[in-house]
């Protein structure tokens, strides 16, 4: 599992209790998050689309696109998160091609898994 | 529509006739492509998952993940493509945070559209 620990400049750490909402669809994006401990459930229109484990990244889409949140993120267990704001995200991309590539890999993994779901789902 | 023209170091240009296959699922990745003219159809297991217009990017997932192709790409019309190999892709990420962010936006747009398809599709 890829982890984002060990960045030169650690960002804001947050602890969220199981069941608490981290952000809601429609919110203005403020941070993207890496999961340090625990699991986060991502849902769209009440349907769970992803469970993000420790080492995973979420909330980056709204920050990348500067768009309101398309999904809701809820702590599935007690979680510890690293919150990275937009200026820090841009700084990380400039400073670290490896970080940029990791974000791309997270997104690319997600597309691949969604492709599988879309193509395996029986047509209706 | 985002375009990848105007990179400092233009990559290999290719012309592909309508109906010709650019790559097949299971192929080892060699290039990612930006569409300069025309449209490319991306399919998984015979199901079209995306049509990439001029200015769009495709084939980046296998290059980012260093994984065999998950999808098949066919020229929907006559197309002109810019082919970027893996070393050049890594160089572009290092040289240009703006390029890295564009790739992330393409991936992020794709996830957002797939989310919409997954959640709007009637359950069966």
gemmi code that builds the backbone of each chain (N, CA, C; Angstrom):
import gemmi

chains = {
    "A": [
        ("UNK", (0.849, -1.195, 0.000), (0.000, 0.000, 0.000), (0.885, 1.246, 0.000)),
        ("UNK", (0.581, 2.149, -0.888), (1.384, 3.376, -0.967), (1.089, 4.290, 0.208)),
        ("UNK", (2.117, 4.894, 0.723), (1.922, 5.796, 1.841), (2.506, 7.156, 1.507)),
        ("UNK", (1.943, 8.159, 2.097), (2.429, 9.510, 1.858), (3.168, 10.042, 3.075)),
        ("UNK", (3.457, 9.183, 4.023), (4.261, 9.617, 5.167), (5.644, 9.995, 4.676)),
        ("UNK", (6.350, 10.692, 5.497), (7.746, 10.969, 5.191), (7.902, 12.139, 4.237)),
        ("UNK", (6.831, 12.898, 4.008), (6.984, 14.125, 3.230), (7.868, 15.060, 4.047)),
        ("UNK", (8.632, 15.887, 3.327), (9.578, 16.769, 4.009), (8.873, 17.645, 5.029)),
        ("UNK", (7.721, 18.113, 4.611), (7.043, 19.115, 5.410), (5.682, 18.566, 5.814)),
        ("UNK", (5.602, 17.919, 6.960), (4.344, 17.271, 7.312), (3.216, 18.296, 7.386)),
        ("UNK", (2.064, 17.864, 6.960), (0.915, 18.756, 6.938), (0.129, 18.562, 8.219)),
        ("UNK", (-1.054, 19.120, 8.222), (-1.885, 19.095, 9.414), (-2.446, 17.690, 9.684)),
        ("UNK", (-2.213, 17.145, 10.865), (-2.765, 15.834, 11.197), (-4.124, 16.016, 11.865)),
        ("UNK", (-5.064, 15.134, 11.524), (-6.418, 15.202, 12.091), (-6.862, 13.827, 12.531)),
        ("UNK", (-7.590, 13.796, 13.629), (-8.169, 12.543, 14.098), (-9.684, 12.671, 13.961)),
        ("UNK", (-10.309, 11.672, 13.350), (-11.764, 11.706, 13.141), (-12.343, 10.389, 13.674)),
        ("UNK", (-13.400, 10.504, 14.458), (-14.017, 9.305, 15.046), (-14.876, 8.570, 14.027)),
        ("UNK", (-14.986, 7.259, 14.215), (-15.809, 6.414, 13.344), (-17.208, 7.012, 13.199)),
        ("UNK", (-17.694, 7.055, 11.960), (-19.050, 7.531, 11.707), (-19.137, 9.022, 11.422)),
        ("UNK", (-18.058, 9.774, 11.725), (-18.105, 11.225, 11.485), (-17.834, 11.531, 10.012)),
        ("UNK", (-18.505, 12.578, 9.521), (-18.330, 13.000, 8.130), (-17.099, 13.900, 8.006)),
        ("UNK", (-16.274, 13.616, 7.010), (-15.066, 14.419, 6.773), (-15.386, 15.543, 5.789)),
        ("UNK", (-16.090, 15.207, 4.706), (-16.675, 16.240, 3.844), (-17.891, 15.666, 3.156)),
        ("UNK", (-18.709, 16.583, 2.635), (-19.968, 16.201, 1.976), (-19.945, 16.640, 0.525)),
        ("UNK", (-20.629, 15.876, -0.339), (-20.820, 16.292, -1.730), (-21.396, 17.698, -1.732)),
        ("UNK", (-20.846, 18.557, -2.584), (-21.314, 19.937, -2.676), (-20.462, 20.916, -1.892)),
        ("UNK", (-19.668, 20.402, -0.925), (-18.770, 21.282, -0.167), (-17.699, 21.870, -1.086)),
        ("UNK", (-17.254, 23.078, -0.756), (-16.071, 23.637, -1.406), (-14.869, 22.842, -0.909)),
        ("UNK", (-13.932, 22.482, -1.786), (-12.778, 21.711, -1.320), (-11.798, 22.589, -0.552)),
        ("UNK", (-11.312, 22.079, 0.548), (-10.296, 22.788, 1.308), (-9.006, 21.968, 1.366)),
        ("UNK", (-9.161, 20.669, 1.607), (-8.000, 19.807, 1.767), (-8.147, 18.533, 0.939)),
        ("UNK", (-7.017, 17.927, 0.626), (-7.024, 16.513, 0.262), (-6.382, 15.792, 1.432)),
        ("UNK", (-6.648, 14.509, 1.526), (-6.250, 13.774, 2.720), (-5.498, 12.507, 2.372)),
        ("UNK", (-4.529, 12.184, 3.207), (-3.952, 10.841, 3.158), (-4.353, 10.163, 4.462)),
        ("UNK", (-4.662, 8.891, 4.357), (-5.098, 8.134, 5.534), (-3.858, 7.542, 6.208)),
        ("UNK", (-3.610, 7.953, 7.441), (-2.449, 7.426, 8.181), (-2.852, 6.159, 8.940)),
        ("UNK", (-4.061, 6.176, 9.503), (-4.585, 4.998, 10.216), (-6.086, 4.940, 10.009)),
        ("UNK", (-6.625, 3.714, 9.883), (-8.065, 3.534, 9.763), (-8.528, 3.466, 8.320)),
        ("UNK", (-9.853, 3.562, 8.135), (-10.455, 3.461, 6.806), (-11.514, 4.541, 6.617)),
        ("UNK", (-11.604, 5.026, 5.394), (-12.572, 6.078, 5.058), (-13.463, 5.567, 3.930)),
        ("UNK", (-14.768, 5.794, 4.084), (-15.729, 5.348, 3.090), (-16.140, 6.539, 2.227)),
        ("UNK", (-16.043, 6.349, 0.900), (-16.396, 7.408, -0.048), (-17.708, 7.005, -0.706)),
        ("UNK", (-18.691, 7.890, -0.687), (-19.958, 7.545, -1.328), (-20.460, 8.685, -2.206)),
        ("UNK", (-21.197, 8.282, -3.234), (-21.817, 9.229, -4.168), (-23.296, 8.882, -4.197)),
        ("UNK", (-24.137, 9.863, -3.920), (-25.592, 9.640, -3.887), (-25.952, 8.445, -3.003)),
        ("UNK", (-25.290, 8.344, -1.866), (-25.617, 7.301, -0.898), (-25.070, 5.922, -1.240)),
        ("UNK", (-24.340, 5.830, -2.357), (-23.790, 4.538, -2.782), (-22.280, 4.551, -2.536)),
        ("UNK", (-21.789, 3.574, -1.787), (-20.350, 3.529, -1.501), (-19.593, 3.205, -2.782)),
        ("UNK", (-18.653, 4.075, -3.149), (-17.889, 3.839, -4.376), (-16.460, 3.387, -4.061)),
        ("UNK", (-16.015, 3.596, -2.824), (-14.646, 3.228, -2.485), (-14.461, 3.218, -0.974)),
        ("UNK", (-13.602, 2.292, -0.507), (-13.137, 2.343, 0.876), (-11.633, 2.588, 0.817)),
        ("UNK", (-11.197, 3.683, 1.426), (-9.781, 4.061, 1.348), (-9.071, 3.576, 2.604)),
        ("UNK", (-8.088, 2.677, 2.451), (-7.376, 2.144, 3.613), (-6.195, 3.035, 4.004)),
        ("UNK", (-5.521, 2.679, 5.083), (-4.311, 3.394, 5.488), (-3.316, 3.402, 4.330)),
        ("UNK", (-2.685, 4.527, 4.112), (-1.748, 4.671, 2.998), (-2.416, 5.273, 1.772)),
        ("UNK", (-3.744, 5.272, 1.750), (-4.487, 5.778, 0.602), (-4.670, 7.290, 0.644)),
        ("UNK", (-5.179, 7.800, -0.436), (-5.356, 9.236, -0.642), (-6.803, 9.455, -1.058)),
        ("UNK", (-7.429, 10.501, -0.573), (-8.777, 10.819, -1.061), (-9.004, 12.326, -0.994)),
        ("UNK", (-10.042, 12.768, -1.669), (-10.384, 14.198, -1.658), (-9.520, 15.012, -2.595)),
        ("UNK", (-8.678, 14.319, -3.374), (-7.753, 15.060, -4.262), (-8.469, 15.582, -5.495)),
        ("UNK", (-9.592, 14.920, -5.867), (-10.231, 15.310, -7.130), (-10.743, 16.744, -7.107)),
        ("UNK", (-11.425, 17.095, -6.038), (-11.986, 18.447, -5.956), (-10.870, 19.491, -5.887)),
        ("UNK", (-9.752, 19.113, -5.259), (-8.624, 20.050, -5.154), (-7.933, 20.196, -6.510)),
        ("UNK", (-7.761, 19.076, -7.215), (-7.136, 19.107, -8.547), (-8.001, 19.908, -9.517)),
        ("UNK", (-9.308, 19.679, -9.448), (-10.198, 20.312, -10.425), (-10.736, 21.656, -9.944)),
        ("UNK", (-10.498, 21.995, -8.681), (-11.032, 23.210, -8.081), (-12.549, 23.274, -8.298)),
        ("UNK", (-13.186, 22.271, -7.830), (-14.582, 21.950, -8.121), (-15.208, 21.573, -6.778)),
        ("UNK", (-16.514, 21.744, -6.610), (-17.128, 21.289, -5.353), (-16.993, 19.767, -5.246)),
        ("UNK", (-17.057, 19.273, -4.028), (-16.938, 17.833, -3.780), (-18.029, 17.070, -4.523)),
        ("UNK", (-17.639, 16.000, -5.210), (-18.613, 15.155, -5.910), (-19.068, 14.016, -5.005)),
        ("UNK", (-18.319, 13.772, -3.932), (-18.570, 12.605, -3.087), (-18.573, 13.036, -1.620)),
        ("UNK", (-19.071, 12.141, -0.793), (-19.072, 12.335, 0.656), (-18.077, 11.351, 1.259)),
        ("UNK", (-17.291, 11.825, 2.243), (-16.286, 10.973, 2.895), (-16.636, 10.853, 4.368)),
        ("UNK", (-16.755, 9.619, 4.832), (-17.112, 9.349, 6.225), (-16.059, 8.411, 6.821)),
        ("UNK", (-15.657, 8.671, 8.047), (-14.709, 7.782, 8.732), (-15.410, 6.457, 8.998)),
        ("UNK", (-14.880, 5.370, 8.432), (-15.497, 4.054, 8.620), (-15.075, 3.486, 9.974)),
        ("UNK", (-13.857, 3.799, 10.353), (-13.324, 3.465, 11.679), (-12.783, 4.779, 12.247)),
        ("UNK", (-12.269, 4.757, 13.465), (-11.504, 5.928, 13.910), (-10.340, 6.083, 12.941)),
        ("UNK", (-10.110, 7.294, 12.468), (-9.026, 7.494, 11.497), (-8.100, 8.623, 11.916)),
        ("UNK", (-6.852, 8.495, 11.472), (-5.910, 9.589, 11.577), (-5.560, 9.990, 10.152)),
        ("UNK", (-5.711, 11.275, 9.870), (-5.546, 11.797, 8.511), (-4.466, 12.862, 8.468)),
        ("UNK", (-3.863, 12.978, 7.310), (-2.953, 14.067, 7.019), (-3.713, 14.980, 6.059)),
        ("UNK", (-3.962, 16.222, 6.446), (-4.736, 17.144, 5.603), (-3.768, 18.078, 4.873)),
        ("UNK", (-3.886, 18.096, 3.539), (-2.980, 18.895, 2.693), (-3.825, 19.923, 1.955)),
        ("UNK", (-3.549, 21.201, 2.178), (-4.361, 22.223, 1.495), (-3.848, 22.456, 0.065)),
        ("UNK", (-4.606, 23.234, -0.707), (-4.302, 23.403, -2.123), (-2.913, 24.023, -2.370)),
        ("UNK", (-2.553, 25.094, -1.664), (-1.196, 25.637, -1.887), (-0.098, 24.610, -1.592)),
        ("UNK", (-0.293, 23.843, -0.531), (0.704, 22.816, -0.174), (0.730, 21.696, -1.220)),
        ("UNK", (-0.445, 21.380, -1.762), (-0.522, 20.358, -2.811), (0.282, 20.814, -4.037)),
        ("UNK", (0.080, 22.061, -4.444), (0.790, 22.589, -5.607), (2.298, 22.604, -5.347)),
        ("UNK", (2.661, 22.927, -4.124), (4.072, 22.966, -3.733), (4.671, 21.550, -3.812)),
        ("UNK", (3.900, 20.571, -3.325), (4.374, 19.179, -3.362), (4.591, 18.703, -4.791)),
        ("UNK", (3.678, 19.083, -5.690), (3.820, 18.684, -7.096), (5.083, 19.307, -7.689)),
        ("UNK", (5.290, 20.592, -7.373), (6.486, 21.266, -7.899), (7.765, 20.657, -7.336)),
        ("UNK", (7.735, 20.349, -6.040), (8.946, 19.858, -5.365), (9.251, 18.414, -5.697)),
        ("UNK", (8.195, 17.629, -5.901), (8.406, 16.188, -5.925), (7.669, 15.492, -7.070)),
        ("UNK", (8.374, 15.203, -8.159), (7.761, 14.432, -9.235), (7.265, 13.077, -8.729)),
        ("UNK", (7.938, 12.520, -7.726), (7.511, 11.226, -7.172), (6.129, 11.355, -6.531)),
        ("UNK", (5.887, 12.467, -5.839), (4.572, 12.705, -5.251), (3.526, 12.829, -6.360)),
        ("UNK", (3.864, 13.585, -7.417), (2.928, 13.761, -8.535), (2.576, 12.398, -9.139)),
        ("UNK", (3.588, 11.572, -9.306), (3.357, 10.252, -9.892), (2.501, 9.387, -8.966)),
        ("UNK", (2.694, 9.526, -7.663), (1.865, 8.764, -6.714), (0.402, 9.170, -6.808)),
        ("UNK", (0.155, 10.473, -6.921), (-1.240, 10.934, -7.053), (-1.839, 10.362, -8.334)),
        ("UNK", (-1.042, 10.389, -9.411), (-1.528, 9.824, -10.684), (-1.834, 8.337, -10.533)),
        ("UNK", (-0.992, 7.646, -9.788), (-1.218, 6.198, -9.603), (-2.495, 5.940, -8.827)),
        ("UNK", (-2.744, 6.744, -7.815), (-3.978, 6.586, -7.036), (-5.190, 6.776, -7.958)),
        ("UNK", (-5.143, 7.825, -8.776), (-6.257, 8.110, -9.680), (-6.392, 7.004, -10.727)),
        ("UNK", (-5.266, 6.565, -11.238), (-5.257, 5.556, -12.280), (-5.790, 4.211, -11.751)),
        ("UNK", (-5.356, 3.834, -10.547), (-5.894, 2.631, -9.885), (-7.412, 2.721, -9.783)),
        ("UNK", (-7.874, 3.924, -9.417), (-9.312, 4.116, -9.207), (-10.070, 3.933, -10.520)),
        ("UNK", (-9.547, 4.522, -11.606), (-10.195, 4.374, -12.910), (-10.235, 2.895, -13.298)),
        ("UNK", (-9.129, 2.190, -13.076), (-9.051, 0.775, -13.449), (-10.105, -0.035, -12.688)),
        ("UNK", (-10.242, 0.249, -11.397), (-11.231, -0.491, -10.608), (-12.653, -0.150, -11.040)),
        ("UNK", (-12.863, 1.121, -11.394), (-14.204, 1.524, -11.830), (-14.529, 0.910, -13.184)),
        ("UNK", (-13.528, 0.838, -14.061), (-13.726, 0.163, -15.351), (-14.202, -1.259, -15.108)),
        ("UNK", (-13.563, -1.917, -14.156), (-13.929, -3.305, -13.860), (-15.373, -3.373, -13.377)),
        ("UNK", (-15.737, -2.427, -12.526), (-17.112, -2.441, -12.017), (-18.109, -2.159, -13.130)),
        ("UNK", (-17.763, -1.197, -14.000), (-18.697, -0.839, -15.080), (-18.854, -1.975, -16.078)),
        ("UNK", (-17.770, -2.684, -16.360), (-17.851, -3.709, -17.384), (-18.353, -5.035, -16.825)),
        ("UNK", (-18.165, -5.257, -15.517), (-18.631, -6.525, -14.938), (-20.089, -6.468, -14.508)),
        ("UNK", (-20.573, -5.255, -14.325), (-21.956, -5.075, -13.879), (-22.907, -5.560, -14.968)),
        ("UNK", (-23.880, -6.381, -14.643), (-24.818, -6.814, -15.691), (-25.557, -5.596, -16.259)),
        ("UNK", (-25.758, -5.604, -17.565), (-26.508, -4.496, -18.183), (-27.962, -4.580, -17.748)),
        ("UNK", (-28.554, -3.450, -17.590), (-29.966, -3.469, -17.211), (-30.759, -2.580, -18.145)),
    ],
    "B": [
        ("UNK", (-11.343, 22.542, -23.986), (-10.669, 21.229, -24.014), (-9.181, 21.444, -23.789)),
        ("UNK", (-8.621, 20.675, -22.902), (-7.192, 20.827, -22.616), (-6.357, 20.270, -23.757)),
        ("UNK", (-5.306, 20.948, -24.075), (-4.427, 20.465, -25.129), (-3.023, 20.320, -24.585)),
        ("UNK", (-2.309, 19.407, -25.171), (-0.932, 19.181, -24.746), (0.042, 19.675, -25.807)),
        ("UNK", (-0.466, 20.427, -26.776), (0.442, 21.018, -27.756), (1.332, 22.021, -27.042)),
        ("UNK", (2.363, 22.404, -27.722), (3.188, 23.484, -27.201), (4.152, 23.017, -26.133)),
        ("UNK", (4.310, 21.690, -25.965), (5.354, 21.201, -25.069), (6.691, 21.613, -25.679)),
        ("UNK", (7.667, 21.843, -24.800), (8.975, 22.316, -25.264), (9.564, 21.368, -26.297)),
        ("UNK", (9.389, 20.099, -26.006), (10.075, 19.101, -26.803), (9.033, 18.188, -27.436)),
        ("UNK", (8.586, 18.519, -28.644), (7.493, 17.741, -29.214), (7.901, 16.276, -29.360)),
        ("UNK", (6.938, 15.416, -29.132), (7.201, 13.984, -29.190), (6.862, 13.487, -30.583)),
        ("UNK", (6.836, 12.196, -30.714), (6.608, 11.571, -32.008), (5.155, 11.754, -32.463)),
        ("UNK", (4.941, 12.297, -33.651), (3.577, 12.451, -34.163), (3.209, 11.222, -34.992)),
        ("UNK", (1.969, 10.773, -34.859), (1.496, 9.601, -35.597), (0.147, 9.880, -36.214)),
        ("UNK", (-0.063, 9.344, -37.393), (-1.366, 9.453, -38.037), (-1.952, 8.043, -38.101)),
        ("UNK", (-3.199, 7.905, -37.657), (-3.859, 6.592, -37.652), (-5.198, 6.732, -38.373)),
        ("UNK", (-5.474, 5.809, -39.282), (-6.731, 5.870, -40.053), (-7.907, 5.381, -39.218)),
        ("UNK", (-9.083, 5.895, -39.543), (-10.330, 5.495, -38.871), (-10.450, 3.973, -38.869)),
        ("UNK", (-10.796, 3.420, -37.697), (-11.027, 1.982, -37.594), (-9.792, 1.178, -37.200)),
        ("UNK", (-8.601, 1.803, -37.288), (-7.377, 1.074, -36.936), (-7.199, 1.056, -35.423)),
        ("UNK", (-6.641, -0.056, -34.927), (-6.387, -0.217, -33.494), (-5.060, 0.444, -33.126)),
        ("UNK", (-5.075, 1.229, -32.055), (-3.851, 1.902, -31.594), (-3.141, 1.010, -30.574)),
        ("UNK", (-3.903, 0.467, -29.631), (-3.370, -0.601, -28.778), (-4.523, -1.470, -28.310)),
        ("UNK", (-4.148, -2.667, -27.825), (-5.150, -3.643, -27.380), (-4.958, -3.949, -25.907)),
        ("UNK", (-6.053, -4.278, -25.213), (-5.968, -4.751, -23.825), (-4.982, -5.906, -23.782)),
        ("UNK", (-4.103, -5.893, -22.796), (-3.111, -6.959, -22.650), (-1.754, -6.591, -23.234)),
        ("UNK", (-1.707, -5.571, -24.126), (-0.415, -5.121, -24.673), (0.453, -4.528, -23.570)),
        ("UNK", (1.763, -4.665, -23.730), (2.692, -3.927, -22.869), (2.615, -2.456, -23.271)),
        ("UNK", (2.598, -1.545, -22.292), (2.503, -0.130, -22.659), (3.824, 0.388, -23.218)),
        ("UNK", (3.752, 1.156, -24.278), (4.945, 1.780, -24.837), (4.809, 3.296, -24.792)),
        ("UNK", (3.623, 3.783, -25.142), (3.400, 5.216, -25.228), (2.099, 5.613, -24.544)),
        ("UNK", (2.036, 6.867, -24.124), (0.737, 7.481, -23.895), (0.540, 8.485, -25.021)),
        ("UNK", (-0.675, 8.863, -25.263), (-0.990, 9.637, -26.446), (-1.822, 10.866, -26.106)),
        ("UNK", (-1.556, 11.932, -26.830), (-2.485, 13.057, -26.814), (-3.082, 13.132, -28.223)),
        ("UNK", (-4.360, 13.449, -28.266), (-5.062, 13.512, -29.548), (-4.927, 14.937, -30.090)),
        ("UNK", (-4.278, 15.063, -31.234), (-4.120, 16.386, -31.859), (-5.307, 16.682, -32.768)),
        ("UNK", (-5.770, 15.655, -33.472), (-6.943, 15.792, -34.354), (-7.705, 14.483, -34.356)),
        ("UNK", (-9.037, 14.552, -34.431), (-9.861, 13.350, -34.524), (-10.328, 12.860, -33.166)),
        ("UNK", (-10.861, 11.640, -33.156), (-11.412, 11.052, -31.932), (-10.966, 9.600, -31.794)),
        ("UNK", (-10.745, 9.203, -30.557), (-10.310, 7.831, -30.270), (-11.323, 7.193, -29.321)),
        ("UNK", (-11.678, 5.946, -29.630), (-12.648, 5.223, -28.820), (-11.905, 4.235, -27.923)),
        ("UNK", (-12.208, 4.294, -26.614), (-11.565, 3.410, -25.640), (-12.607, 2.395, -25.198)),
        ("UNK", (-12.273, 1.115, -25.281), (-13.240, 0.104, -24.851), (-12.588, -0.941, -23.957)),
        ("UNK", (-13.407, -1.485, -23.074), (-12.984, -2.547, -22.165), (-13.973, -3.696, -22.363)),
        ("UNK", (-13.454, -4.867, -22.662), (-14.304, -6.040, -22.914), (-15.405, -5.721, -23.929)),
        ("UNK", (-15.015, -5.013, -24.965), (-15.948, -4.732, -26.056), (-16.956, -3.630, -25.773)),
        ("UNK", (-16.869, -3.038, -24.570), (-17.820, -1.987, -24.196), (-17.091, -0.637, -24.237)),
        ("UNK", (-17.625, 0.308, -24.985), (-16.975, 1.625, -25.078), (-17.097, 2.333, -23.732)),
        ("UNK", (-15.959, 2.729, -23.163), (-15.989, 3.417, -21.866), (-15.697, 4.903, -22.025)),
        ("UNK", (-15.148, 5.291, -23.172), (-14.803, 6.700, -23.348), (-14.516, 7.001, -24.813)),
        ("UNK", (-14.872, 8.222, -25.238), (-14.429, 8.724, -26.538), (-13.540, 9.930, -26.247)),
        ("UNK", (-12.304, 9.859, -26.698), (-11.338, 10.925, -26.395), (-11.273, 11.879, -27.579)),
        ("UNK", (-11.637, 13.138, -27.375), (-11.635, 14.113, -28.476), (-10.259, 14.768, -28.625)),
        ("UNK", (-10.121, 15.624, -29.621), (-8.885, 16.395, -29.803), (-8.597, 17.166, -28.520)),
        ("UNK", (-7.342, 17.186, -28.124), (-6.953, 17.847, -26.874), (-6.897, 16.880, -25.715)),
        ("UNK", (-7.503, 15.709, -25.871), (-7.540, 14.728, -24.791), (-6.292, 13.869, -24.738)),
        ("UNK", (-6.222, 13.098, -23.691), (-5.063, 12.255, -23.385), (-5.583, 10.840, -23.157)),
        ("UNK", (-4.879, 9.842, -23.634), (-5.266, 8.457, -23.312), (-4.025, 7.574, -23.289)),
        ("UNK", (-4.199, 6.398, -22.725), (-3.095, 5.441, -22.652), (-2.120, 5.750, -21.546)),
        ("UNK", (-2.444, 6.743, -20.716), (-1.498, 7.149, -19.660), (-1.543, 6.176, -18.487)),
        ("UNK", (-2.677, 5.457, -18.330), (-2.801, 4.609, -17.142), (-1.768, 3.497, -17.108)),
        ("UNK", (-1.604, 2.812, -18.229), (-0.650, 1.692, -18.261), (0.777, 2.208, -18.086)),
        ("UNK", (1.039, 3.422, -18.602), (2.385, 3.993, -18.475), (2.628, 4.435, -17.026)),
        ("UNK", (1.639, 5.041, -16.397), (1.766, 5.470, -14.996), (1.949, 4.253, -14.085)),
        ("UNK", (1.160, 3.212, -14.348), (1.183, 2.055, -13.452), (2.187, 0.998, -13.889)),
        ("UNK", (2.776, 1.146, -15.068), (3.695, 0.152, -15.638), (3.015, -1.226, -15.628)),
        ("UNK", (1.897, -1.273, -16.257), (0.949, -2.382, -16.187), (0.515, -2.653, -17.627)),
        ("UNK", (0.104, -3.873, -17.956), (-0.391, -4.098, -19.324), (-1.666, -3.268, -19.546)),
        ("UNK", (-1.958, -3.008, -20.798), (-3.138, -2.212, -21.141), (-4.409, -2.881, -20.627)),
        ("UNK", (-5.269, -2.079, -19.988), (-6.551, -2.600, -19.500), (-7.637, -2.404, -20.551)),
        ("UNK", (-7.361, -1.552, -21.527), (-8.380, -1.167, -22.497), (-7.810, -1.243, -23.904)),
        ("UNK", (-8.700, -1.193, -24.854), (-8.335, -1.164, -26.275), (-8.669, 0.219, -26.824)),
        ("UNK", (-7.763, 0.765, -27.636), (-7.976, 2.094, -28.223), (-8.032, 1.965, -29.733)),
        ("UNK", (-9.105, 2.474, -30.314), (-9.315, 2.401, -31.767), (-9.591, 3.818, -32.282)),
        ("UNK", (-9.003, 4.144, -33.413), (-9.263, 5.447, -34.036), (-10.712, 5.477, -34.514)),
        ("UNK", (-11.502, 6.400, -33.962), (-12.919, 6.480, -34.348), (-13.041, 7.220, -35.683)),
        ("UNK", (-12.161, 8.185, -35.868), (-12.039, 8.922, -37.134), (-10.553, 8.824, -37.515)),
        ("UNK", (-10.165, 9.394, -38.629), (-8.730, 9.555, -38.872), (-8.198, 10.435, -37.744)),
        ("UNK", (-7.092, 10.038, -37.144), (-6.564, 10.827, -36.016), (-5.094, 11.155, -36.217)),
        ("UNK", (-4.715, 12.273, -35.597), (-3.294, 12.610, -35.494), (-2.986, 12.621, -34.002)),
        ("UNK", (-1.963, 11.860, -33.628), (-1.622, 11.656, -32.225), (-0.205, 12.116, -31.947)),
        ("UNK", (0.016, 12.498, -30.715), (1.349, 12.773, -30.211), (1.679, 11.591, -29.292)),
        ("UNK", (2.709, 10.834, -29.600), (3.064, 9.650, -28.799), (4.224, 10.004, -27.868)),
        ("UNK", (3.993, 9.788, -26.564), (5.000, 10.145, -25.546), (5.434, 8.860, -24.844)),
        ("UNK", (6.700, 8.524, -24.909), (7.140, 7.273, -24.255), (7.378, 7.499, -22.759)),
        ("UNK", (7.628, 6.419, -22.037), (7.709, 6.497, -20.582), (8.843, 7.420, -20.095)),
        ("UNK", (10.058, 7.310, -20.658), (11.120, 8.227, -20.207), (10.742, 9.692, -20.429)),
        ("UNK", (10.121, 9.974, -21.573), (9.718, 11.353, -21.880), (8.600, 11.812, -20.932)),
        ("UNK", (7.717, 10.887, -20.594), (6.637, 11.206, -19.655), (7.227, 11.592, -18.299)),
        ("UNK", (8.189, 10.809, -17.818), (8.813, 11.096, -16.529), (9.543, 12.441, -16.574)),
        ("UNK", (10.158, 12.707, -17.712), (10.883, 13.968, -17.898), (9.900, 15.149, -17.861)),
        ("UNK", (8.755, 14.967, -18.524), (7.735, 16.028, -18.547), (7.223, 16.316, -17.141)),
        ("UNK", (7.017, 15.255, -16.343), (6.535, 15.451, -14.975), (7.577, 16.231, -14.167)),
        ("UNK", (8.830, 15.845, -14.344), (9.900, 16.541, -13.606), (10.007, 18.000, -14.036)),
        ("UNK", (9.914, 18.215, -15.357), (10.118, 19.561, -15.892), (8.945, 20.487, -15.649)),
        ("UNK", (7.739, 19.891, -15.645), (6.557, 20.746, -15.711), (5.447, 20.327, -14.754)),
        ("UNK", (5.384, 20.999, -13.598), (4.277, 20.725, -12.681), (2.928, 20.952, -13.363)),
        ("UNK", (2.893, 21.889, -14.313), (1.626, 22.162, -15.014), (1.206, 20.934, -15.829)),
        ("UNK", (2.162, 20.262, -16.458), (1.854, 19.032, -17.197), (1.331, 17.968, -16.234)),
        ("UNK", (2.022, 17.821, -15.092), (1.598, 16.823, -14.095), (0.159, 17.096, -13.667)),
        ("UNK", (-0.147, 18.359, -13.421), (-1.489, 18.724, -12.980), (-2.517, 18.443, -14.082)),
        ("UNK", (-2.111, 18.655, -15.338), (-3.032, 18.358, -16.449), (-3.353, 16.882, -16.510)),
        ("UNK", (-2.340, 16.042, -16.335), (-2.578, 14.590, -16.357), (-3.530, 14.224, -15.217)),
        ("UNK", (-3.291, 14.818, -14.037), (-4.184, 14.554, -12.895), (-5.608, 14.993, -13.207)),
        ("UNK", (-5.745, 16.113, -13.891), (-7.094, 16.608, -14.224), (-7.798, 15.664, -15.186)),
        ("UNK", (-7.063, 15.157, -16.156), (-7.652, 14.207, -17.101), (-8.156, 12.973, -16.342)),
        ("UNK", (-7.318, 12.455, -15.442), (-7.694, 11.267, -14.677), (-8.869, 11.576, -13.757)),
        ("UNK", (-8.813, 12.731, -13.144), (-9.844, 13.123, -12.199), (-11.196, 13.323, -12.896)),
        ("UNK", (-11.166, 13.966, -14.051), (-12.387, 14.117, -14.878), (-12.973, 12.747, -15.180)),
        ("UNK", (-12.092, 11.814, -15.497), (-12.534, 10.470, -15.879), (-13.215, 9.772, -14.701)),
        ("UNK", (-12.603, 9.889, -13.520), (-13.208, 9.280, -12.331), (-14.578, 9.899, -12.079)),
        ("UNK", (-14.664, 11.218, -12.203), (-15.933, 11.911, -11.944), (-17.020, 11.421, -12.902)),
        ("UNK", (-16.667, 11.272, -14.173), (-17.654, 10.804, -15.152), (-18.060, 9.351, -14.889)),
        ("UNK", (-17.070, 8.548, -14.460), (-17.389, 7.142, -14.179), (-18.257, 7.032, -12.928)),
        ("UNK", (-17.984, 7.872, -11.941), (-18.845, 7.917, -10.749), (-20.280, 8.180, -11.167)),
        ("UNK", (-20.441, 9.138, -12.074), (-21.789, 9.489, -12.528), (-22.448, 8.294, -13.210)),
        ("UNK", (-21.659, 7.591, -14.025), (-22.223, 6.419, -14.722), (-22.573, 5.328, -13.732)),
        ("UNK", (-21.698, 5.116, -12.734), (-21.956, 4.044, -11.772), (-23.172, 4.352, -10.914)),
        ("UNK", (-23.348, 5.614, -10.563), (-24.437, 5.922, -9.643), (-25.750, 6.165, -10.384)),
        ("UNK", (-25.673, 6.555, -11.671), (-26.918, 6.806, -12.404), (-27.480, 5.546, -13.043)),
        ("UNK", (-26.603, 4.552, -13.213), (-27.017, 3.308, -13.858), (-28.026, 2.594, -12.973)),
        ("UNK", (-29.168, 2.192, -13.499), (-30.126, 1.476, -12.659), (-29.493, 0.185, -12.129)),
        ("UNK", (-29.753, -0.133, -10.888), (-29.232, -1.391, -10.323), (-29.935, -2.565, -10.978)),
        ("UNK", (-29.221, -3.634, -11.142), (-29.853, -4.804, -11.739), (-29.571, -6.017, -10.865)),
    ],
}
model = gemmi.Model(1)
for chain_id, residues in chains.items():
    chain = gemmi.Chain(chain_id)
    for i, (resn, *xyz) in enumerate(residues, 1):
        res = gemmi.Residue()
        res.name, res.seqid = resn, gemmi.SeqId(i, " ")
        for name, pos in zip(("N", "CA", "C"), xyz):
            atom = gemmi.Atom()
            atom.name, atom.element = name, gemmi.Element(name[0])
            atom.pos, atom.b_iso = gemmi.Position(*pos), 0.0
            res.add_atom(atom)
        chain.add_residue(res)
    model.add_chain(chain)
structure = gemmi.Structure()
structure.add_model(model)
structure.setup_entities()
